[in-house]
Amino acid sequence: SLSPPPLSIMFEKQVVIDGKGHMLGRLASVIAKELLGGQQVVVVRCEQIVVSGSLIRNKMKWARFKNKRMNTNPNRGPYHFRSPAKILWRTIRGMVPHKTTRGAAAMARLMSFEGVPDDFVKTKRMVVPDALKVLHSKTYRKTTLLGRISTEAGWKHAELIQKLEADRIAKGAAYYATKKEDNKLKAKAEGMVDCSSLNSVLQGFGYYVEPTAPGAMKAIKEEFKSELIIAVKGAADEEEENADE
């Protein structure tokens, strides 16, 4: 009998999303769709996610939610997660058919964290335009940070995360300052050395590529744009002539 073909992986790349400044529900819906499509998603800085409504309103909503429990044995759920990362995780789970095999596999592709763990400090972090507060919330609307709601609900690690984030930002700023100085020294050293004779030898072996002059790419794009306009106009004129015939 023929064996089934191996499953193809849609995305091997892991996408890291910076949760700061995103609306909770909008962000969760986009992530849920990506997870079901096969994308691996990591969300960092969940404590900076924004929830619409004032703090008092969200505290009242949490109080009503906390009263939902199993009458005979509350240990069986529903469970009221306090940490921002788990609140986001639970919100996404509500948008995924998590009781099916497909939904369970989708949830396994998700990771969420408060702050930025060491494994993702040097990884490029993305934003989701469809979920940004500055694009989808009026400036006069009241909002609350998810970390503040979690603290009011009993999450006890807000100060620790704040300290770790301050240390990470300071370390990153020091690294960037050092990197800028190194780049200046490198550029100065390259300007002092004449490599024309060496470049000609490398070019003879096919290892040298002439550096792109400043503004050259812009000129190339403009040239391509003009050629494209001419080609489109020519195609339109040809269609008109055929129509007239």
C-alpha positions as CSV (number, residue, x, y, z in Angstrom):
1,S,0.0,0.0,0.0
2,L,1.1,3.5,-0.7
3,S,2.3,5.5,2.3
4,P,0.7,9.0,2.8
5,P,2.7,11.9,1.7
6,P,4.6,13.8,4.4
7,L,2.9,16.8,5.9
8,S,4.2,20.1,4.4
9,I,5.2,22.9,6.8
10,M,3.6,26.2,5.9
11,F,6.0,28.4,7.9
12,E,9.2,27.4,9.5
13,K,9.9,30.9,10.7
14,Q,8.7,32.1,14.1
15,V,7.1,35.5,14.3
16,V,7.6,37.5,17.4
17,I,5.0,40.2,18.2
18,D,5.5,43.0,20.6
19,G,2.3,43.3,22.5
20,K,2.8,46.9,23.6
21,G,0.1,49.3,22.3
22,H,-2.1,46.6,20.8
23,M,-5.8,46.2,21.6
24,L,-6.5,42.8,23.3
25,G,-9.4,41.5,21.2
26,R,-8.1,42.7,17.8
27,L,-4.6,41.3,18.5
28,A,-6.1,37.9,19.6
29,S,-8.3,37.6,16.5
30,V,-5.3,38.2,14.1
31,I,-3.1,35.7,16.1
32,A,-5.8,33.1,16.2
33,K,-6.2,33.2,12.4
34,E,-2.4,33.0,11.9
35,L,-2.2,30.0,14.3
36,L,-4.9,28.1,12.4
37,G,-3.0,28.8,9.2
38,G,0.2,27.1,10.6
39,Q,2.2,30.1,11.7
40,Q,4.2,29.9,14.9
41,V,3.6,33.1,17.0
42,V,5.4,34.4,20.1
43,V,3.9,37.4,21.9
44,V,6.2,39.4,24.3
45,R,5.4,42.3,26.6
46,C,1.8,41.1,27.2
47,E,1.6,43.4,30.2
48,Q,1.6,46.4,27.9
49,I,-1.5,45.2,25.9
50,V,-4.4,47.7,26.0
51,V,-8.0,46.9,26.9
52,S,-10.8,49.3,26.1
53,G,-12.7,50.8,29.0
54,S,-11.7,52.4,32.2
55,L,-10.1,50.6,35.1
56,I,-13.3,50.6,37.2
57,R,-15.2,49.1,34.3
58,N,-12.7,46.4,33.8
59,K,-12.5,45.6,37.5
60,M,-16.2,45.1,37.5
61,K,-16.0,42.8,34.5
62,W,-13.3,40.8,36.2
63,A,-15.4,40.5,39.4
64,R,-18.4,39.1,37.4
65,F,-16.0,36.8,35.5
66,K,-14.5,35.5,38.8
67,N,-17.9,34.5,40.1
68,K,-18.3,32.0,37.2
69,R,-17.3,28.7,38.8
70,M,-18.5,25.1,39.1
71,N,-20.9,24.9,41.9
72,T,-20.0,21.5,43.3
73,N,-16.2,21.5,42.7
74,P,-14.5,24.8,41.7
75,N,-11.3,23.0,41.1
76,R,-12.7,21.7,37.8
77,G,-13.0,25.3,36.4
78,P,-13.5,27.6,34.8
79,Y,-10.0,28.9,35.7
80,H,-9.4,32.6,36.2
81,F,-5.8,33.3,35.0
82,R,-4.2,36.4,36.6
83,S,-1.1,36.9,34.5
84,P,-1.3,39.0,31.3
85,A,0.3,36.3,29.2
86,K,-2.3,33.7,30.3
87,I,-5.1,36.2,29.9
88,L,-4.0,36.7,26.3
89,W,-3.6,32.9,25.8
90,R,-7.2,32.3,27.1
91,T,-8.6,35.1,24.9
92,I,-7.0,33.5,21.8
93,R,-8.2,30.0,22.9
94,G,-11.7,31.3,22.8
95,M,-11.3,32.1,19.1
96,V,-9.8,28.7,18.2
97,P,-11.6,25.3,18.1
98,H,-9.2,24.1,20.8
99,K,-11.1,20.9,21.5
100,T,-10.3,19.6,18.0
101,T,-7.0,18.2,16.8
102,R,-6.6,21.1,14.5
103,G,-7.3,23.6,17.2
104,A,-5.0,21.9,19.7
105,A,-2.2,21.9,17.2
106,A,-2.8,25.6,16.6
107,M,-2.6,26.5,20.3
108,A,0.6,24.5,20.6
109,R,2.2,27.0,18.1
110,L,1.5,29.9,20.5
111,M,3.8,31.3,23.2
112,S,3.1,34.4,25.3
113,F,5.4,36.2,27.9
114,E,5.5,39.2,30.2
115,G,8.5,41.3,29.3
116,V,11.0,40.1,26.8
117,P,12.8,36.8,27.6
118,D,16.5,36.5,26.9
119,D,15.7,34.1,24.0
120,F,13.9,36.9,22.1
121,V,15.9,40.0,23.0
122,K,17.9,39.9,19.8
123,T,14.9,38.8,17.6
124,K,13.1,41.3,15.5
125,R,9.8,42.1,17.0
126,M,6.8,42.9,14.8
127,V,3.6,44.9,15.3
128,V,0.0,44.2,14.0
129,P,-1.4,47.3,12.3
130,D,-4.9,45.9,12.4
131,A,-4.7,45.9,16.2
132,L,-2.8,49.0,17.2
133,K,-4.5,51.3,19.6
134,V,-3.3,54.5,17.9
135,L,-5.0,53.4,14.7
136,H,-8.3,51.9,16.1
137,S,-9.1,53.8,19.2
138,K,-10.2,57.4,19.6
139,T,-7.9,59.5,21.7
140,Y,-10.7,60.4,24.1
141,R,-11.6,56.8,24.8
142,K,-10.7,55.4,28.2
143,T,-8.3,52.4,28.1
144,T,-6.5,50.2,30.6
145,L,-3.3,48.3,30.5
146,L,-3.6,44.6,30.8
147,G,-0.8,44.6,33.4
148,R,-2.8,46.9,35.6
149,I,-5.9,44.7,35.4
150,S,-3.8,41.7,36.3
151,T,-2.3,43.5,39.3
152,E,-5.7,44.4,40.6
153,A,-6.8,40.8,40.1
154,G,-3.9,39.4,42.1
155,W,-0.9,39.1,39.8
156,K,2.2,39.8,41.9
157,H,5.1,40.2,39.4
158,A,4.5,43.6,37.9
159,E,7.3,45.3,39.8
160,L,9.7,42.5,38.9
161,I,8.8,42.7,35.2
162,Q,9.2,46.5,35.3
163,K,12.7,46.2,36.8
164,L,13.8,43.5,34.3
165,E,12.5,45.6,31.4
166,A,14.4,48.7,32.6
167,D,17.6,46.6,32.8
168,R,17.0,45.2,29.3
169,I,16.4,48.7,27.8
170,A,19.5,50.2,29.5
171,K,21.7,47.3,28.3
172,G,20.3,47.7,24.8
173,A,21.0,51.4,24.8
174,A,24.6,50.8,25.9
175,Y,25.1,48.2,23.2
176,Y,23.7,50.6,20.5
177,A,26.0,53.4,21.6
178,T,29.1,51.1,21.4
179,K,27.9,49.8,18.0
180,K,27.7,53.4,16.6
181,E,31.2,54.2,17.8
182,D,32.5,51.0,16.2
183,N,30.8,51.8,12.9
184,K,32.4,55.3,12.9
185,L,35.8,53.8,13.5
186,K,35.2,51.2,10.7
187,A,34.1,53.9,8.2
188,K,37.1,56.1,9.1
189,A,39.5,53.1,8.6
190,E,38.0,52.2,5.3
191,G,38.3,55.8,4.1
192,M,42.0,55.8,5.0
193,V,42.9,52.6,3.0
194,D,43.2,52.6,-0.8
195,C,41.9,49.2,-1.9
196,S,41.7,50.0,-5.7
197,S,44.6,47.6,-6.6
198,L,43.2,44.9,-4.5
199,N,39.7,45.4,-5.8
200,S,40.9,44.9,-9.4
201,V,42.5,41.6,-8.5
202,L,39.3,40.4,-6.7
203,Q,37.2,41.5,-9.7
204,G,39.4,39.4,-12.0
205,F,38.5,36.4,-9.9
206,G,34.8,37.3,-9.8
207,Y,34.7,38.1,-6.0
208,Y,34.4,41.9,-6.2
209,V,31.1,43.8,-6.6
210,E,31.2,47.5,-7.1
211,P,29.5,49.3,-4.2
212,T,26.2,51.0,-5.1
213,A,26.6,54.7,-5.3
214,P,24.4,57.0,-3.2
215,G,21.1,57.6,-4.9
216,A,21.8,55.0,-7.6
217,M,18.9,52.7,-6.5
218,K,16.5,55.7,-6.5
219,A,17.5,56.4,-10.1
220,I,17.1,52.8,-11.1
221,K,13.6,52.7,-9.6
222,E,12.6,55.9,-11.4
223,E,13.9,54.5,-14.7
224,F,11.9,51.3,-14.1
225,K,8.8,53.3,-13.2
226,S,9.0,55.4,-16.4
227,E,9.6,52.3,-18.5
228,L,6.6,50.6,-16.9
229,I,4.4,53.6,-17.5
230,I,5.4,53.7,-21.2
231,A,4.7,49.9,-21.5
232,V,1.3,50.2,-19.9
233,K,0.4,53.2,-22.1
234,G,1.6,51.4,-25.2
235,A,-0.5,48.3,-24.3
236,A,-3.6,50.6,-23.8
237,D,-3.0,52.3,-27.2
238,E,-2.7,48.9,-28.9
239,E,-6.0,47.8,-27.3
240,E,-7.7,50.9,-28.6
241,E,-6.4,50.4,-32.1
242,N,-7.6,46.8,-32.1
243,A,-11.0,47.9,-30.8
244,D,-11.3,50.5,-33.6
245,E,-10.5,47.8,-36.2
